[in-house]
Amino acid sequence: MAARKGRRRTCGTGEPMEAESSDARTEGPAQVYLPGRGPPLREGEELVMDEEAYVLYHRAQTGAPCLSFDIVRDHLGDSRTELPLTLYLCAGTQAESAQSNRLMMLRMHNLHGTKPPPSEGSDEEEEEEDEEEEEERKPQLELAMVPHYGGINRVRVSWLGDEPVAAVWSEKGQVEVFALRRLLQVVHDPQALATFLRDEQARVKPIFAFAGHMGEGFALDWSPRVSGRLLTGDCQKNIHLWTPVDGGSWHVDQRPFVGHTRSVEDLQWSPTEDTVFASCSADASIRIWDIRAAPGKACMLTTATAHDGDVNVISWSRREPFLLSGGDDGALKIWDLRQFKSGSPVATFKQHVAPVTSVEWHPQDSGVFAASGADNQITQWDLAVERDPEAGDAETDPALADLPQQLLFVHQGETDLKELHWHPQCPGVLVSTALSGFTVFRTISV
């Protein structure tokens, strides 16, 4: 257990996966399994999910895997915790052939919480009632899609006034903007959806496209403060600024922001300053820029060796002057922007044993963040947690003794994790994408 802000919370022992085998069932209780710590799985052992560690848990597949997605803010209300849950995702596929790719709008609904296990003395009548209830609790998925030539590297959604749009980075070296209003409409009406898929989807084209990057990329971020302002970064080390103009179009500055020496991996606008953004790169650096300066002189601060190798992802806290980064070295680092010149993070955490693929601060709780890695782990962290010495975690399971005390939860079970996002309107709900599909869950820890 862990003490936090006057209340107690499960810490370190909330891992949802337990190793179990036919022998283990007779020899003793299941044990917590942590990748990279303790013995590997033996032949015949399998990971079993601890459902009591989840408030909500659902999985979905869409055919071809999606490397990237974004959560679409909806009009169902903020800070909603009532179940069943409804959410909207915009995602892009990485299919085997370029012409088989799709940009998709997903409506997931009737997402109920995890169900308690049946009591031992349940009779046939209770079982029939359970079957009826199970049918009513089945999750639902509606999917509207449009053809997209080329695999989609990254998707980011924004609202431009009343119009939802998606910026899409693709392997064909273009960044395109798609209008999403029609896709959001048809996922609510089965008949309209059928008509759309039959008659309309093939005619959907981007409302704007930019091919000036001269190669593909992944970095993409809409400004949270200036509607329609967009940053795009490529594998050729260049970053371009998009400025909205009248008529639903954009002016893209052909002069790139220069400073990185290798691929720009991620971009994040400041949540408090209109003109400031951060970037990270395969050159191991993190840079802070101000667009009021000429592109060649806009880099204001640099940490040259932020990680041992590529810096893959960054997240700028909406509530504190903190930047979170994840790299190929598996490390998670927190940078206080008031001390960024020092070149030293204020905290470094090491739980992942492979490159970090996604990081994001919790939208409401300033000390909480989540990360995913190529080691098939999603980790949840809380900077405010300190281990309670009276709880005796180390006595109950020695494997947990050397875990970082801020580590709240380890989620496993996905294959080749790519990206995660907290739902901005449903506190504690995380959505992830992997080669194995989408997962929507909320743990008991957040």
C-alpha positions as CSV (number, residue, x, y, z in Angstrom):
1,M,0.0,0.0,0.0
2,A,1.0,3.6,-0.4
3,A,0.1,6.8,1.4
4,R,-0.9,9.7,-0.9
5,K,-2.6,13.0,-0.1
6,G,-4.2,11.6,3.0
7,R,-5.6,8.4,1.6
8,R,-4.2,4.9,1.0
9,R,-3.8,3.4,-2.5
10,T,-2.5,0.2,-3.9
11,C,1.1,0.7,-5.2
12,G,3.3,-1.8,-7.0
13,T,1.1,-4.7,-6.2
14,G,-1.7,-3.8,-8.7
15,E,0.0,-5.6,-11.7
16,P,-2.9,-7.2,-13.6
17,M,-0.9,-10.1,-14.9
18,E,-0.1,-13.1,-12.8
19,A,2.0,-16.1,-13.9
20,E,0.1,-19.4,-13.6
21,S,0.7,-23.0,-14.7
22,S,-0.9,-26.4,-14.0
23,D,1.8,-27.1,-11.5
24,A,1.5,-23.6,-9.9
25,R,-2.2,-24.2,-9.3
26,T,-1.4,-27.1,-7.0
27,E,1.9,-25.8,-5.5
28,G,0.7,-22.4,-4.3
29,P,-0.8,-19.1,-5.1
30,A,-0.2,-17.3,-8.4
31,Q,2.7,-14.8,-8.4
32,V,3.0,-11.3,-9.8
33,Y,4.9,-11.3,-13.1
34,L,7.1,-8.3,-14.0
35,P,9.1,-8.2,-17.3
36,G,12.8,-7.9,-16.7
37,R,12.5,-8.6,-13.0
38,G,12.7,-12.0,-11.5
39,P,12.7,-15.3,-13.5
40,P,11.1,-15.4,-17.0
41,L,8.0,-17.4,-17.7
42,R,8.6,-21.2,-17.6
43,E,7.3,-23.6,-20.3
44,G,3.6,-24.1,-19.7
45,E,3.1,-20.9,-17.7
46,E,0.7,-18.3,-18.9
47,L,-0.3,-14.8,-17.8
48,V,-3.7,-14.5,-16.2
49,M,-5.3,-11.1,-15.7
50,D,-6.3,-10.0,-12.2
51,E,-9.8,-8.5,-13.0
52,E,-10.1,-7.1,-9.5
53,A,-7.3,-4.6,-10.5
54,Y,-9.6,-3.0,-13.0
55,V,-12.7,-0.8,-12.8
56,L,-13.1,-1.0,-16.6
57,Y,-11.5,-3.2,-19.2
58,H,-12.4,-3.7,-22.9
59,R,-10.6,-4.7,-26.1
60,A,-11.4,-4.1,-29.7
61,Q,-9.9,-4.9,-33.1
62,T,-10.3,-3.1,-36.4
63,G,-8.6,-5.4,-38.9
64,A,-5.3,-3.8,-40.0
65,P,-3.3,-2.5,-36.9
66,C,-3.2,1.2,-36.1
67,L,0.1,2.8,-35.1
68,S,-1.7,6.0,-34.0
69,F,-5.0,7.3,-32.8
70,D,-6.5,10.3,-31.0
71,I,-9.5,10.6,-28.7
72,V,-12.2,12.9,-30.1
73,R,-13.6,15.3,-27.5
74,D,-17.4,14.9,-27.4
75,H,-20.5,16.7,-26.2
76,L,-21.4,14.1,-23.5
77,G,-20.0,16.1,-20.7
78,D,-16.7,16.6,-18.8
79,S,-15.6,14.7,-15.7
80,R,-18.0,11.9,-16.3
81,T,-17.6,8.7,-14.4
82,E,-21.0,7.0,-14.8
83,L,-21.0,3.7,-16.6
84,P,-21.6,2.4,-19.2
85,L,-19.1,4.6,-21.1
86,T,-19.2,6.0,-24.6
87,L,-16.1,7.3,-26.4
88,Y,-15.0,8.3,-29.9
89,L,-11.6,7.6,-31.5
90,C,-10.0,8.6,-34.8
91,A,-7.3,6.2,-36.0
92,G,-5.3,5.3,-39.0
93,T,-4.1,1.9,-40.2
94,Q,-0.8,0.4,-41.3
95,A,-2.0,-2.2,-43.7
96,E,0.1,-4.6,-45.7
97,S,-0.5,-2.8,-49.0
98,A,-0.6,1.0,-49.4
99,Q,-4.1,1.0,-51.1
100,S,-5.6,-1.0,-48.2
101,N,-5.3,1.7,-45.6
102,R,-8.1,3.5,-43.9
103,L,-8.7,6.6,-41.8
104,M,-11.4,5.5,-39.2
105,M,-13.8,7.0,-36.8
106,L,-14.7,4.6,-34.0
107,R,-17.7,4.9,-31.7
108,M,-17.3,2.6,-28.7
109,H,-20.3,2.4,-26.4
110,N,-22.1,0.3,-23.8
111,L,-18.7,-0.1,-22.1
112,H,-19.6,-1.5,-18.6
113,G,-17.3,-2.0,-15.7
114,T,-15.7,-5.2,-14.8
115,K,-18.2,-7.7,-13.4
116,P,-17.7,-9.4,-10.0
117,P,-17.1,-13.2,-10.1
118,P,-20.3,-15.3,-9.5
119,S,-20.9,-16.6,-6.0
120,E,-20.2,-20.3,-5.4
121,G,-23.8,-21.1,-4.5
122,S,-25.5,-19.7,-7.6
123,D,-28.4,-21.8,-9.0
124,E,-29.7,-22.3,-12.6
125,E,-32.1,-19.4,-12.3
126,E,-29.4,-17.0,-11.3
127,E,-27.2,-18.3,-14.1
128,E,-30.0,-17.5,-16.7
129,E,-30.3,-14.0,-15.3
130,D,-26.6,-13.7,-15.5
131,E,-26.7,-14.7,-19.2
132,E,-29.4,-12.1,-19.9
133,E,-27.4,-9.5,-18.1
134,E,-24.3,-10.5,-20.0
135,E,-26.1,-9.9,-23.3
136,E,-27.2,-6.4,-22.2
137,R,-23.6,-5.6,-21.1
138,K,-22.0,-6.5,-24.4
139,P,-19.8,-3.6,-25.7
140,Q,-20.7,-2.1,-29.0
141,L,-18.5,-0.7,-31.8
142,E,-19.5,1.3,-34.9
143,L,-16.8,2.1,-37.4
144,A,-16.9,4.6,-40.3
145,M,-13.9,4.6,-42.5
146,V,-12.5,6.3,-45.6
147,P,-9.8,5.1,-48.0
148,H,-6.3,6.4,-47.5
149,Y,-3.4,5.6,-49.8
150,G,-0.4,4.9,-47.7
151,G,0.1,3.8,-44.1
152,I,-0.8,6.4,-41.5
153,N,2.0,7.2,-39.1
154,R,0.2,9.6,-36.7
155,V,-3.2,11.1,-36.2
156,R,-4.1,14.2,-34.1
157,V,-7.6,15.6,-33.8
158,S,-8.7,19.2,-33.1
159,W,-11.9,21.2,-33.1
160,L,-11.8,24.3,-35.3
161,G,-14.8,26.1,-33.8
162,D,-17.6,23.6,-34.4
163,E,-15.7,21.6,-37.0
164,P,-13.7,18.5,-35.9
165,V,-10.7,17.8,-38.1
166,A,-7.8,15.3,-38.1
167,A,-4.2,16.0,-39.2
168,V,-2.7,12.8,-40.6
169,W,1.0,12.1,-41.2
170,S,1.5,9.3,-43.7
171,E,4.3,7.2,-45.1
172,K,3.8,8.8,-48.5
173,G,5.5,12.0,-47.2
174,Q,2.4,14.2,-46.9
175,V,0.5,15.7,-44.0
176,E,-3.2,16.0,-44.8
177,V,-6.2,17.5,-42.9
178,F,-9.5,15.6,-43.0
179,A,-13.0,16.9,-42.0
180,L,-14.6,14.5,-39.5
181,R,-18.1,15.9,-39.1
182,R,-19.7,13.4,-41.5
183,L,-17.9,10.4,-40.0
184,L,-19.1,11.5,-36.5
185,Q,-22.6,11.7,-37.8
186,V,-22.9,8.3,-39.4
187,V,-21.5,6.3,-36.5
188,H,-24.8,7.1,-34.6
189,D,-27.2,5.8,-37.3
190,P,-26.8,2.3,-38.8
191,Q,-28.7,3.1,-41.9
192,A,-26.7,6.3,-42.5
193,L,-23.5,4.4,-41.9
194,A,-24.4,1.7,-44.5
195,T,-25.2,4.4,-47.0
196,F,-22.0,6.3,-46.3
197,L,-19.8,3.1,-46.7
198,R,-21.6,2.2,-49.9
199,D,-21.9,5.5,-51.6
200,E,-19.8,8.2,-50.0
201,Q,-16.6,7.0,-48.5
202,A,-14.7,6.7,-51.7
203,R,-15.3,10.3,-52.5
204,V,-13.9,11.7,-49.2
205,K,-10.7,13.7,-49.8
206,P,-8.6,15.8,-47.5
207,I,-9.5,19.4,-47.2
208,F,-5.8,20.4,-47.3
209,A,-2.5,18.7,-47.9
210,F,1.2,19.7,-47.6
211,A,3.9,17.7,-49.4
212,G,6.8,20.1,-48.6
213,H,8.5,17.9,-46.1
214,M,10.2,15.9,-48.9
215,G,9.9,12.6,-46.9
216,E,7.8,11.0,-44.2
217,G,7.5,11.8,-40.5
218,F,5.7,11.2,-37.3
219,A,5.8,14.5,-35.2
220,L,2.5,16.4,-35.2
221,D,0.7,18.7,-32.7
222,W,-2.3,21.1,-32.8
223,S,-1.9,24.2,-30.6
224,P,-4.2,24.0,-27.5
225,R,-4.3,27.8,-27.4
226,V,-4.5,29.1,-31.0
227,S,-7.2,27.4,-33.0
228,G,-5.9,25.7,-36.2
229,R,-2.2,26.3,-35.5
230,L,-0.3,23.2,-36.3
231,L,3.3,21.9,-36.1
232,T,4.7,19.0,-38.2
233,G,8.1,17.5,-38.0
234,D,9.8,14.9,-40.4
235,C,12.5,12.3,-40.5
236,Q,14.7,14.8,-42.4
237,K,15.1,16.9,-39.1
238,N,12.8,19.7,-40.3
239,I,9.8,21.3,-38.5
240,H,7.1,23.4,-40.3
241,L,4.6,25.8,-38.8
242,W,1.0,25.8,-40.2
243,T,-1.1,29.0,-39.7
244,P,-4.8,28.9,-40.5
245,V,-6.1,31.3,-43.1
246,D,-9.6,32.3,-44.1
247,G,-11.6,29.8,-46.1
248,G,-10.6,26.7,-44.1
249,S,-7.1,26.5,-45.4
250,W,-3.5,26.9,-44.0
251,H,-0.4,28.8,-44.8
252,V,2.6,26.5,-44.2
253,D,5.9,28.4,-43.7
254,Q,8.4,26.8,-46.2
255,R,11.3,27.9,-44.0
256,P,11.8,25.0,-41.5
257,F,12.8,25.4,-37.9
258,V,16.3,24.0,-37.9
259,G,18.5,22.7,-35.1
260,H,18.0,19.0,-34.8
261,T,20.5,16.8,-36.7
262,R,18.4,13.7,-37.0
263,S,14.7,12.8,-37.3
264,V,12.2,14.9,-35.3
265,E,10.2,12.3,-33.3
266,D,7.6,14.3,-31.4
267,L,6.3,17.9,-30.9
268,Q,4.4,19.5,-28.1
269,W,3.0,23.0,-27.9
270,S,3.2,24.9,-24.6
271,P,-0.1,24.8,-22.8
272,T,0.5,28.3,-21.3
273,E,2.3,30.3,-24.1
274,D,0.9,30.8,-27.6
275,T,4.3,30.9,-29.4
276,V,6.4,28.3,-27.5
277,F,6.8,24.6,-28.4
278,A,9.1,21.6,-27.5
279,S,10.6,19.0,-29.8
280,C,12.5,15.8,-29.3
281,S,14.7,13.9,-31.8
282,A,16.7,10.8,-32.7
283,D,19.7,13.0,-32.1
284,A,19.1,12.5,-28.3
285,S,18.1,16.1,-27.7
286,I,15.1,18.1,-26.5
287,R,14.7,21.6,-27.7
288,I,12.4,24.6,-26.7
289,W,11.5,27.0,-29.5
290,D,9.7,30.4,-29.8
291,I,8.0,31.0,-33.2
292,R,8.3,34.8,-32.8
293,A,11.9,34.5,-33.9
294,A,13.0,33.6,-37.4
295,P,12.9,29.8,-38.0
296,G,16.7,29.6,-38.1
297,K,17.0,31.4,-34.8
298,A,13.9,30.2,-32.9
299,C,15.6,27.5,-30.8
300,M,15.9,29.1,-27.3
301,L,16.9,26.2,-25.1
302,T,18.6,22.8,-25.7
303,T,19.4,19.7,-23.7
304,A,21.8,17.9,-26.1
305,T,21.9,14.5,-24.4
306,A,18.5,14.2,-22.8
307,H,18.5,10.4,-23.2
308,D,21.0,7.7,-24.1
309,G,19.9,7.5,-27.7
310,D,16.7,8.5,-29.5
311,V,14.1,10.6,-27.6
312,N,10.9,9.1,-28.9
313,V,8.1,11.0,-27.2
314,I,7.4,14.0,-25.0
315,S,4.4,15.3,-23.1
316,W,4.0,18.8,-21.7
317,S,2.0,19.0,-18.5
318,R,-1.2,21.1,-18.7
319,R,-0.9,21.9,-15.0
320,E,2.8,22.1,-14.0
321,P,5.9,23.5,-15.8
322,F,7.0,19.9,-16.4
323,L,8.0,18.1,-19.6
324,L,7.9,14.3,-19.6
325,S,10.1,12.3,-22.1
326,G,10.7,8.7,-23.0
327,G,13.5,7.2,-25.0
328,D,15.0,4.2,-26.7
329,D,16.9,3.7,-23.4
330,G,13.6,2.7,-21.7
331,A,14.0,5.7,-19.3
332,L,11.2,8.1,-18.4
333,K,12.5,11.6,-17.4
334,I,10.8,14.7,-16.0
335,W,12.2,18.1,-16.9
336,D,11.3,21.2,-14.9
337,L,11.3,23.9,-17.5
338,R,12.3,26.5,-14.9
339,Q,15.6,24.6,-14.6
340,F,15.9,23.3,-18.2
341,K,19.2,25.2,-18.8
342,S,20.9,22.9,-16.3
343,G,20.5,19.9,-18.7
344,S,19.5,17.7,-15.8
345,P,16.0,16.1,-15.3
346,V,14.4,16.5,-11.9
347,A,13.4,12.8,-11.9
348,T,14.3,9.6,-13.8
349,F,12.3,6.4,-13.7
350,K,13.4,3.0,-15.0
351,Q,10.8,0.3,-15.3
352,H,10.6,-0.3,-19.0
353,V,13.2,-2.7,-20.5
354,A,12.7,-1.7,-24.1
355,P,12.1,1.7,-25.9
356,V,9.3,3.9,-24.6
357,T,6.7,4.4,-27.3
358,S,4.2,6.8,-25.7
359,V,3.9,9.1,-22.7
360,E,1.2,11.3,-21.5
361,W,0.3,13.3,-18.3
362,H,-3.1,12.8,-16.7
363,P,-5.3,15.7,-17.8
364,Q,-6.7,16.3,-14.3
365,D,-4.2,15.0,-11.8
366,S,-1.0,17.0,-12.1
367,G,1.3,14.3,-10.6
368,V,0.0,11.3,-12.6
369,F,1.3,10.1,-16.0
370,A,1.3,6.9,-18.1
371,A,3.8,5.4,-20.5
372,S,3.9,2.5,-22.9
373,G,6.9,0.5,-24.1
374,A,8.0,-2.0,-26.7
375,D,8.3,-4.4,-23.8
376,N,4.5,-4.7,-23.9
377,Q,4.0,-2.8,-20.6
378,I,1.8,0.2,-19.8
379,T,2.9,1.8,-16.6
380,Q,1.0,4.3,-14.4
381,W,3.0,6.6,-12.1
382,D,2.2,9.2,-9.4
383,L,4.9,11.6,-8.3
384,A,3.1,12.2,-5.0
385,V,3.3,8.6,-3.8
386,E,5.7,7.4,-1.1
387,R,5.8,3.8,-0.1
388,D,4.2,3.1,3.3
389,P,6.9,1.3,5.4
390,E,4.1,-0.3,7.5
391,A,2.6,-2.0,4.5
392,G,5.5,-4.4,4.1
393,D,5.3,-4.9,0.3
394,A,8.8,-6.4,0.3
395,E,7.8,-9.0,2.9
396,T,4.8,-10.2,0.9
397,D,6.6,-10.3,-2.5
398,P,10.4,-9.7,-2.6
399,A,10.1,-9.0,-6.4
400,L,8.4,-5.8,-5.6
401,A,11.0,-4.5,-3.2
402,D,13.1,-2.6,-5.8
403,L,10.2,-1.2,-7.8
404,P,10.2,2.6,-8.1
405,Q,7.9,3.9,-5.3
406,Q,6.1,6.2,-7.7
407,L,5.0,3.2,-9.9
408,L,1.3,2.6,-9.3
409,F,0.4,0.0,-11.8
410,V,1.8,-2.2,-14.6
411,H,-0.7,-3.3,-17.3
412,Q,0.4,-6.2,-19.6
413,G,-1.2,-8.4,-22.2
414,E,-0.9,-6.3,-25.4
415,T,1.5,-7.1,-28.3
416,D,3.8,-4.4,-29.6
417,L,2.3,-1.3,-27.9
418,K,2.3,1.9,-30.0
419,E,0.4,4.7,-28.4
420,L,-1.8,5.6,-25.4
421,H,-4.0,8.5,-24.4
422,W,-5.9,9.5,-21.2
423,H,-9.5,10.3,-22.0
424,P,-9.8,14.1,-21.4
425,Q,-13.4,13.9,-20.2
426,C,-13.5,10.5,-18.4
427,P,-11.0,10.7,-15.4
428,G,-8.7,7.7,-15.1
429,V,-9.7,6.1,-18.4
430,L,-6.8,5.1,-20.6
431,V,-7.0,4.0,-24.3
432,S,-4.1,2.2,-26.0
433,T,-3.3,0.8,-29.4
434,A,-1.0,-2.1,-30.3
435,L,-0.6,-4.6,-33.0
436,S,-3.1,-6.7,-31.0
437,G,-5.7,-4.0,-31.2
438,F,-7.3,-1.3,-29.0
439,T,-7.7,-1.5,-25.2
440,V,-9.9,0.7,-23.0
441,F,-9.3,0.4,-19.3
442,R,-9.4,2.1,-15.9
443,T,-7.4,0.7,-13.0
444,I,-8.1,0.8,-9.3
445,S,-5.0,2.9,-8.9
446,V,-6.0,6.0,-10.8
